[in-house]
Amino acid sequence: MSAPVSIRDVAAHAGVSVGTVSNVLNRPEIVARHTRDRVNAAIKTLGFVRNESARQLRAGRSRTIGLVVLDVANPFFTDMARGVEDEASMAGLSVILCNSDEQKSRETRYLELLEEHRVQGVLITPVGEADERLARLQERGTPVVLVDSRSRSGGQCSVSVDDVLGGDVAVSHLIEGGHARIAFVGGPVGLRQVADRRDGAVQALVRAGGSASDLLILETAALNVAEGQSAGRQIASMAAPSRPTAVFCANDLLALGVLQEMTRQTISVPDEMAIVGYDDIEFAAAAAVPLTSVRQPRQELGRTAAQLLMDETNGSGRHKHRQVVFEPELEIRRSSQPSAARALRPSSAAV
């Protein structure tokens, strides 16, 4: 394999100095037209590709930002990343996407890698609460913005959704549908988003006259379809008189897994089991039984986070941290719509 063409090769081929080639690449307006044409012809003939990374590192600042998400296989994060990329692209920036896979050790390695690459800043959905690692990153000059997670200390900008409200809205909808036995499927509970959605579910039950103990909690190891299927098997194995009649899942992947298992166990959705998910990913509406879901503004989360990050990197010390919180909305579909029989039950059937 031959060595890459260097700027010196271009200069020799065009019969000019290395400095002239550099000026053509970086400040072409100061180079005479005929000289510029000669250098560009040499670049084309030799197939020269500039080393942008080296140039940026010499300048001490890259034209990239880092995005660290919990699970790149989750369509919620894919859509969020699209919003980040759209906003960054308009500013002439590139995005390095990193998947922590909900592992703190992996998240730490990616943060170190991004700092080594001198990224302009980092957008991150952290595993657990934001901690001293992010504070140290900021202290060394790398701005950090939390995405789909709230900054409890106010030490970073953050963009999030009111997940307590989202959990409340979801379970209130189920209670209004006549459901008294409701399960919550989600985990790990160390994720703030999961804990908030569960707390919102409890809040709805208490307001309806019940208590926290009325909510059957099935904690999962992850937020994916396989874990949803496993939770679905647990629910299906319960005796029908005591089995929940409704399930609220911490995200749509879990809900789709529960739905698949209910179908496999011939438990009718929604007549025997109502299901509500969270995120309203594209697959929710396309499921065999269209899934009711709490909608988050996925791309808007990404765009807003990128805007806050660029505002901080270009703020020249005038930047003030902001905590942007969006309100979720419930998209009601077939998976939770009560059958005629359930709809006729008296309201006292609710918790």
Secondary structure, DSSP 8 states (H G I E B T S, - for coil): ------HHHHHHHHTS-HHHHHHHHH-GGGS-HHHHHHHHHHHHHHT----HHHHHHHHT--SEEEEEES-TTSHHHHHHHHHHHHHHHHTT-EEEEEE-TT-HHHHHHHHHHHHHTT-S-EEE--SSS--HHHHHHHHTT--EEEESS--SSSSSEEEEE-HHHHHHHHHHHHHHTT--SEEEE---TTSHHHHHHHHHHHHHHHHTT--GGGEEEE--SSSSHHHHHHHHHHHHTS-TTTS-SEEEESSHHHHHHHHHHHHHTT--TTTT-EEEEEE--HHHHHSSS--EEEE--HHHHHHHHHHHHHHHHTSTT-----EEEE--EEE--GGG---HHHHTS-GGG--
